[in-house]
Amino acid sequence: MRLPLSHVIAAARSAQHHAARAARSLGPAHPMARRLLALAAATAVVAWEAGHLVDDIHPRTRDRRG
């Protein structure tokens, strides 16, 4: 069963996806990509301060053992 995401986590993921796409297509030094990267960082901070862990924003997709 998959639980619904907190709106803070959803916003952080969305901001990070937009920033990654912009950095990939425009280059990381482009002003728009830099703004989106800053926004993604700010939303990650909000999620962290709301008590969410990094794994909440970036869940593990596979077992990382050995």
Secondary structure by P-SEA (a helix, b strand, c coil): ccccccaaaaaaaaaaaaaaaaaaacccccaaaaaaaaaaaaaaaaaaaacccccccccccccccc
